[in-house]
């Protein structure tokens, strides 16, 4: 179960802070953070090795779009388009408000497997639902902490409840302490409701998931600063409990050298 946490207008140093873990089957190929779009606006994110999309995209203007999959009884419908296209579509705009306006106009739920998305920037944050309706459902979110896993936003969730408790002091984390604190949250193996070794609790309810064939494959932290500078981005190509978050912000400069969309 993926994890996507957003601090929106609730941190003194940054209007938008994102901390995310991507959970996936180990057999599914993926590539670490890279330039997903070199033309304006430049976009960074990890890349799905099967269909070329991404689970979390961030552009140079501070628009961040991420998704979590919405489980369905029949499993993934291979005839539908990849959900990984959707964060890229959202991050192709310079403002989140413009991104969702075009999203609602262009995207039809029947074309994609179900999912939930968060997209925001310095000014606004939105929750998008891709489900059984013809058009995506949209909710504008207020300032605060918003956390999304593989359940709808706002429903009871042991995973999200523990995350909220862990992020309670995040407003006091500044500078290096912010990155360190967020990594500690993302690397947490605590299982709400029990311990996996004793047969109690679901290991997928931990922030950092480990099972024989499925688990946390990567982690991302994004800090959108109040000025117009590109966001700060850190990425771990592996579980954050064992792989350090490394600064990927240099990719902005690297992508500036090329304006050709790959």
C-alpha positions, -999 to +999 in steps of 0.1 A: +000+000+000+017+032-012+019+062+011+016+099+001+017+126+028+014+163+021+019+192+045+000+220+029+005+255+043+013+239+077+051+242+078+068+276+085+095+271+059+076+257+029+040+260+016+041+224+003+060+194+017+055+159+002+068+126+017+060+094-002+068+057-003+061+036-034+051+001-026+051-024-054+058-061-063+095-067-065+092-083-099+079-051-115+107-031-132+112+005-123+138+032-128+150+058-103+143+095-104+152+111-137+140+137-162+105+127-173+101+158-193+129+182-204+106+206-223+089+233-203+079+227-177+107+204-167+094+173-147+113+149-124+101+115-111+108+078-110+097+058-141+076+026-143+096+001-163+065-015-178+044+014-191+067+044-188+046+064-164+052+075-128+037+074-094+049+109-084+059+138-106+072+172-097+079+201-120+102+231-118+073+254-109+064+235-078+034+215-090+035+180-075+011+152-086+011+117-071-013+087-070-021+056-051-039+026-067-075+019-058-079-019-054-106-035-074-121-070-071-111-080-106-076-067-104-060-044-130-078-042-164-050-046-190-072-030-217-072+004-199-045+031-201-017+032-175-025+052-144+011+064-145+002+088-172-019+109-148+008+124-125+027+134-157-004+150-171-009+170-139+027+181-138+027+194-173+011+226-160+026+256-142-002+258-117-021+231-099-055+249-105-049+249-142-038+212-141-071+200-125-092+222-148-077+205-178-078+171-161-115+173-155-120+184-191-098+158-208-098+127-185-125+100-184-125+075-156-134+046-178-101+050-197-080+042-166-080+017-137-092+033-105-069+054-083-067+084-060-045+114-066-032+145-048-019+175-068-008+208-053+016+237-055+024+268-034-012+280-036-037+251-038-040+214-031-066+190-046-078+155-042-089+136-073-109+104-074-108+081-104-136+056-100-170+046-114-182+080-123-178+094-159-156+123-148-130+124-120-143+137-087-125+168-073-121+181-038-102+213-029-083+206+004-076+231+032-043+238+049-030+209+071-017+174+068-033+152+042-023+115+039-033+090+012-027+053+010-046+026-009-079+038+007-099+069+001-088+101+018-103+105+052-114+070+059-103+051+090-068+037+084-042+024+109-014+033+085-025+069+082-033+073+119+002+063+128+016+086+101-003+115+115+010+109+150+046+106+137+042+139+117+027+158+146+060+176+154+069+182+117+062+220+120+092+223+143+116+205+119+137+230+100+167+227+076+184+193+078+160+182+107+131+183+082+147+158+059+159+136+088+125+137+104+106+128+072+130+099+065+124+086+100+087+086+093+091+069+059+114+042+072+092+032+102+084-005+104+059-003+132+027-022+124-004-007+140-024-033+158+004-059+162+037-073+152+040-094+120+062-120+136+035-128+162+008-131+135-010-099+145-014-069+123-009-064+086+028-057+075+014-035+047+001-011+074+037-001+082+051+030+065+080+009+052+066-024+039+085-057+037+069-089+025+084-118+005+072-105-029+060-070-023+073-040-004+085-004-004+106+001-035+115+038-033+109+070-013+107+106-023+107+139-004+098+172-021+100+206-005+084+234-025+099+266-013+080+299-010+100+316-037+101+307-074+131+284-072+126+248-083+116+225-055+141+206-034+139+168-042+154+138-025+150+102-036+159+067-023+160+040-050+150+013-025+134+011+009+143+042+030+151+020+060+183+008+042+188+032+013+196+069+021+177+097+006+200+115-019+197+150-032+182+149-067+178+186-071+208+188-095+186+171-121+169+205-126+202+220-139+209+189-159+175+190-176+180+227-184+208+217-208+182+199-229+148+211-241+139+180-260+111+158-245+124+122-243 
